[in-house]
C-alpha cells in the first residue's frame, strides 16, 4: 500500500545572515585601490628609511593642524554617510538626503583645506622634484585628493537619488555601494595622515 506524500514546500532563502553591502564590483575596485595605495605607502616607508633626517625635517614643516582638521572632516563625513544609510533602511528619504548633504559639505571642506595647503607649498617652491619627501607628499596627497573628488561626485549622485526616494529596504544597492567607496577614501586618509604628517 502506497503512502501519500506531501509536496515539498519551498523554503524562502535566509536573508537575515551577513551579506556584502553594495555591488560586488565596487569591492574589487576598492581592493585594487587599496593595493595601489599600499604600494605607495611601502615605497614611502622604504625611501624614508634611507633618508630619515631629510624626511623628519621636511615633515616637520607640514601644517599638521590642517591635516588634523581634514581628518576630522572626513571622519565626520563618514559618520553622516552612515546615518544616511540608516535613514534609507527605514525609508526616510528626506533625512537621508540631509545627512548626505552634510557629508558633501564636509567633503568640500576637506578639498578647500587641501587646496590652501597646496597653495602654501607652491609659494615655497615645493614641487615633485624638490626632494624625495616632497615627491611623496604631493603625489600621495594628490592621488587621495582625486579620490575625494570622485567620492564627492558619488555623494552628489546619492543625494539626488535620496531626494527622489530611490533608496528603501530592498533597494539599498546604490547607496550602499557609494557608502563603501566613501569609507575606503576615509580609511586611506587615516593611514596617510599619520604616515606622512606625524610618524617620525
C-alpha positions in Angstrom: 0.0 0.0 0.0 1.5 3.3 -1.1 1.6 6.2 1.3 0.5 9.6 0.2 3.4 12.0 0.1 3.0 15.7 0.7 4.6 18.0 -1.9 7.7 19.7 -0.8 7.3 23.3 0.3 9.9 25.7 -0.9 11.7 27.4 2.0 12.5 31.0 1.3 16.2 31.8 1.3 17.6 33.1 4.6 18.2 36.8 4.1 18.9 37.6 7.8 22.6 36.4 7.7 25.6 38.5 6.9 25.9 39.9 3.4 28.2 42.1 1.4 26.9 45.6 1.3 26.7 47.2 -2.1 27.7 45.9 -5.5 30.4 43.2 -5.7 32.2 45.2 -8.4 32.9 48.1 -6.1 34.7 45.7 -3.7 37.0 44.6 -6.4 37.6 48.2 -7.3 38.2 49.1 -3.6 40.7 46.2 -3.2 42.6 47.4 -6.3 42.7 50.9 -5.0 43.9 49.8 -1.6 46.6 47.8 -3.3 47.8 50.8 -5.2 47.9 52.9 -2.1 49.7 50.1 -0.3 52.4 50.1 -2.9 52.7 53.9 -2.5 52.9 53.6 1.3 55.6 50.8 1.1 57.7 52.9 -1.3 57.4 55.9 1.0 58.5 53.8 4.1 61.4 52.3 2.2 62.6 55.7 0.9 62.2 57.3 4.3 64.3 54.6 6.0 67.2 55.7 3.8 66.6 59.4 4.3 65.4 59.7 7.9 66.9 63.2 8.7 65.6 64.7 5.5 62.2 63.3 5.9 61.9 64.4 9.5 63.0 67.9 8.8 60.6 68.4 5.8 57.8 66.5 7.6 58.0 69.0 10.5 57.4 71.9 8.1 54.0 70.5 7.1 50.8 72.0 8.5 49.7 69.3 10.9 46.7 71.4 12.1 45.4 71.4 8.5 45.9 67.7 8.3 44.2 67.1 11.6 41.3 69.3 10.5 40.9 67.3 7.3 40.9 64.1 9.4 38.0 65.4 11.5 36.2 66.5 8.3 36.5 63.0 6.7 35.5 61.1 9.8 32.5 63.4 10.3 31.5 62.9 6.6 31.7 59.1 7.1 29.5 59.4 10.2 27.0 61.4 8.1 27.1 58.7 5.4 26.4 56.0 7.9 23.4 58.0 9.2 22.2 58.4 5.6 22.3 54.7 5.0 20.5 54.1 8.3 17.8 56.5 7.3 17.4 54.8 3.9 17.0 51.5 5.6 13.9 53.0 7.3 12.6 54.6 4.1 13.3 58.1 5.4 14.2 59.7 2.1 14.4 63.3 3.3 16.5 62.7 6.4 18.8 60.5 4.2 19.2 63.4 1.7 20.0 65.8 4.6 22.7 63.5 6.0 24.2 63.1 2.6 24.2 66.9 2.1 26.1 67.3 5.4 28.6 64.7 4.2 29.1 66.6 0.9 29.7 69.8 2.9 32.4 68.0 4.9 34.0 66.6 1.8 34.0 70.1 0.2 35.7 71.4 3.4 38.4 68.8 3.0 39.1 69.9 -0.6 39.2 73.6 0.4 41.7 73.0 3.2 43.9 70.8 1.0 43.9 73.5 -1.7 45.2 76.0 0.8 47.9 73.5 1.8 48.9 73.1 -1.9 48.9 76.9 -2.4 51.2 77.4 0.6 53.5 74.6 -0.6 53.8 76.1 -4.1 54.6 79.6 -2.6 57.6 77.9 -1.0 58.7 76.4 -4.3 57.8 72.9 -3.2 57.4 70.5 -6.2 57.6 66.9 -7.1 61.3 67.4 -7.9 62.3 69.5 -4.9 63.1 66.5 -2.7 62.1 62.8 -2.2 59.8 63.7 0.7 58.0 66.4 -1.3 57.6 64.0 -4.2 55.8 61.5 -1.9 53.9 64.2 -0.1 52.5 65.7 -3.2 51.9 62.5 -5.1 50.3 60.7 -2.2 48.0 63.5 -1.1 47.1 64.5 -4.7 46.2 60.9 -5.5 44.0 60.8 -2.5 42.6 64.3 -3.3 41.4 62.9 -6.7 39.7 60.1 -4.9 37.9 62.5 -2.7 36.7 64.4 -5.7 35.3 61.2 -7.2 33.8 60.4 -3.8 32.1 63.8 -3.9 30.6 63.1 -7.3 29.3 59.8 -5.9 27.8 61.5 -2.8 26.1 64.1 -5.0 24.6 61.3 -7.1 23.5 59.5 -3.9 22.0 62.8 -2.6 20.0 63.2 -5.8 18.8 59.6 -5.5 17.7 60.1 -1.9 15.7 63.2 -2.9 13.9 61.1 -5.5 13.2 58.4 -2.9 15.2 55.7 -4.7 16.6 54.1 -1.5 14.5 51.9 0.8 14.6 48.4 2.2 15.2 46.0 -0.8 16.6 48.8 -2.9 19.8 49.8 -1.0 22.4 48.7 -3.5 23.1 52.2 -4.9 23.6 53.9 -1.6 25.5 51.1 0.0 27.9 50.9 -3.0 28.6 54.7 -2.8 29.0 54.5 1.0 31.5 51.7 0.7 33.6 53.8 -1.7 33.5 56.8 0.6 34.6 54.8 3.6 37.5 53.5 1.6 38.6 57.1 0.9 38.3 57.8 4.6 40.3 54.7 5.6 43.2 55.6 3.2 43.4 59.1 4.8 43.5 57.6 8.3 46.7 55.8 7.2 48.1 58.6 5.0 47.8 61.3 7.6 49.9 59.8 10.4 52.3 58.2 8.0 53.1 61.5 6.1 52.3 64.1 8.7 53.1 62.6 12.1 55.2 59.5 12.4 58.9 60.1 12.8 
